[in-house]
Amino acid sequence: MTIVIEQPQIVEEVVESDLVLDGGFVVPHANSFGHNFRDYDNAKSERQVGVEMFYKRNHINQTYDFVKKMREAYGKLDKVEMSIWECCELLNNVVDESDPDLDEPQIEHLLQTAEAIRKDYPDEDWLHLTGLIHDLGKVLLHPSFGELPQWAVVGDTFPVGCVFDESIVHHKYFSENPDSKNSAYNTKLGAYEEGCGLENVLMSWGHDDYMYLVAKENKSTLPSAGLFIVRYHSFYALHTSGAYKYLMNEEDKENLKWLHIFNKYDLYSKSNVRIDVEKVKPYYLSLINKYFPSKLRW
């Protein structure tokens, strides 16, 4: 089944002190803590200290061999059988320790993202649903899924098997990663070929790659751009800094246009504004029924 998606037109303008994105979404000045978004250098914040320690553990332990083992183990999808909405509800008690912008339960962020996209792109229902499901892989933190440590579930993602680009947040801690000293993995291309396509590149293990595997193996009918967003929405080195573009193929380049749009809503919709879950639930259930089976293997 081929789904043709009209390529987006990105329009940005500065109005007074706020940035208005595509159709009226206004970017706030500060996150829910009153700080700049993705500010990893604010040492005054106790949360920032915890975030830096998270990335130290993440960067030391995310190796090529570790990712291969995790993909093999979790790719079996033998943990739980449940619906997409059941998974959303399971995230009610999950807080992402790597996120300097939000300490609300994840279900709040999922709906904030989806509803902001829905307002500006009313005809792209696949993108609304992508907003809802993009972080569902964080159920890896739940006991039913092995209760993995935060460094193996959340945070910015990056390729393993090639050099760790300096644009990756808290890059200095990669010096303690064994792959940094492995000549097979510490060069520009490492285990890959130029233009090989991101589908053929191993990413650091976490909720992005896991949810991508769940969607793909359960035969979701989301378009390739939706699956691309799910898998690479935390790949900030690519979609914010432009690193690793030499690994992309033509399909990746087209899908990246949608990821750039999605990222604005994923990042800047984080706030303390509450969403009426029961009011919007019927709409998202209809999208889930359209693009996913009623029960999924996780």
Number of C-alpha atoms within 10 A of each C-alpha: 5 7 10 8 12 7 10 11 10 12 9 12 10 10 9 7 9 13 15 17 18 17 13 12 18 17 18 17 13 15 21 17 15 9 14 15 19 15 13 17 12 14 11 8 14 9 18 20 15 15 19 20 15 20 23 19 18 26 25 17 20 24 22 20 12 14 20 15 12 15 16 10 11 16 15 13 17 11 12 12 13 13 17 22 17 11 19 21 12 16 22 14 13 16 17 19 19 23 20 24 24 20 19 18 14 22 24 21 25 25 26 24 27 24 21 21 28 18 13 14 15 12 10 13 19 19 22 25 27 24 27 25 25 25 25 25 24 28 25 24 23 15 9 10 15 11 14 15 14 20 22 23 25 26 25 21 27 26 22 24 27 24 22 25 17 13 14 19 19 16 14 13 16 24 13 14 18 15 23 19 12 14 12 14 21 18 15 17 16 15 16 18 14 13 15 14 18 21 13 12 18 20 23 29 27 27 25 29 25 26 23 23 22 20 23 14 15 16 13 17 18 20 17 18 22 23 23 23 25 26 24 23 24 24 21 19 21 20 18 12 14 11 18 21 17 15 20 19 15 11 13 18 13 13 19 20 16 20 20 15 17 21 20 17 21 22 18 21 24 24 19 15 11 11 15 10 11 8 8 12 12 11 12 18 14 11 15 21 13 16 17 17 16 13 15 19 16 25
